[in-house]
Amino acid sequence: MRTSQQFSITLSNELAAMVEAKVAVGEYASESEVIRDGLRLVLARDRVLEEWLRHEMASRCPLTDAHSNCHERHHGTETAVK
């Protein structure tokens, strides 16, 4: 079973030069390592953002609150309570 997959990507000249420069100075052994590290950073950023959003929403919409109406309250679409 393969543990990797080969891709062909197109980069702007600026990004390609940055990737090549990182390999040239020895920061990375290959262009693929630069791209993989960049993707890992994107994943880490996404996890941090997701956790922040989860925390932010939990502070605005506690479970003890009328959770089903949380979205409506924060987006101004709440219907009048009789």
C-alpha positions as CSV (number, residue, x, y, z in Angstrom):
1,M,0.0,0.0,0.0
2,R,1.3,3.4,-1.0
3,T,1.8,6.0,1.8
4,S,2.3,8.9,-0.6
5,Q,0.9,10.3,-3.8
6,Q,2.6,12.3,-6.4
7,F,1.2,15.7,-7.5
8,S,2.1,18.2,-10.1
9,I,1.6,21.8,-9.0
10,T,2.0,25.2,-10.6
11,L,3.5,28.0,-8.5
12,S,3.9,31.6,-9.3
13,N,7.5,32.6,-10.1
14,E,7.8,34.3,-6.7
15,L,6.7,31.2,-4.8
16,A,8.9,28.9,-7.0
17,A,11.9,31.1,-6.3
18,M,11.2,31.0,-2.5
19,V,10.9,27.2,-2.6
20,E,14.2,26.9,-4.6
21,A,15.9,29.3,-2.3
22,K,15.0,27.3,0.8
23,V,16.4,24.2,-0.8
24,A,19.5,26.1,-2.0
25,V,20.5,27.3,1.5
26,G,19.9,23.9,3.0
27,E,16.8,24.6,5.0
28,Y,15.2,21.7,3.2
29,A,16.5,18.7,1.3
30,S,14.0,19.0,-1.6
31,E,11.2,21.1,-3.0
32,S,8.7,18.5,-1.8
33,E,9.9,19.0,1.8
34,V,9.2,22.7,1.5
35,I,5.7,22.1,0.2
36,R,4.9,19.4,2.8
37,D,6.1,21.7,5.6
38,G,3.9,24.5,4.2
39,L,0.9,22.2,4.1
40,R,1.5,21.1,7.7
41,L,1.6,24.7,8.7
42,V,-1.8,25.3,7.0
43,L,-3.2,22.3,8.9
44,A,-1.9,23.6,12.2
45,R,-3.3,27.0,11.5
46,D,-6.7,25.5,10.6
47,R,-6.7,23.5,13.9
48,V,-6.0,26.6,15.9
49,L,-8.7,28.6,14.1
50,E,-11.2,25.8,14.5
51,E,-10.4,25.5,18.3
52,W,-10.7,29.3,18.6
53,L,-14.0,29.3,16.8
54,R,-15.3,26.5,19.0
55,H,-14.3,28.3,22.1
56,E,-15.7,31.6,20.9
57,M,-19.1,30.0,20.0
58,A,-19.2,28.2,23.3
59,S,-18.8,31.4,25.2
60,R,-21.6,33.0,23.2
61,C,-23.9,30.1,23.1
62,P,-23.6,28.1,26.3
63,L,-25.4,24.8,26.4
64,T,-27.6,25.9,29.2
65,D,-28.9,28.8,27.0
66,A,-31.6,28.2,24.4
67,H,-29.0,26.5,22.2
68,S,-31.4,25.9,19.3
69,N,-31.9,29.6,19.0
70,C,-28.3,30.6,19.3
71,H,-27.7,31.1,15.6
72,E,-30.8,33.2,15.2
73,R,-29.9,35.4,18.1
74,H,-26.4,36.1,16.8
75,H,-27.5,36.7,13.3
76,G,-30.5,38.9,14.0
77,T,-33.1,36.4,12.7
78,E,-34.7,35.5,16.0
79,T,-38.4,35.2,15.9
80,A,-40.5,37.0,18.5
81,V,-41.1,35.0,21.6
82,K,-44.8,34.9,22.6
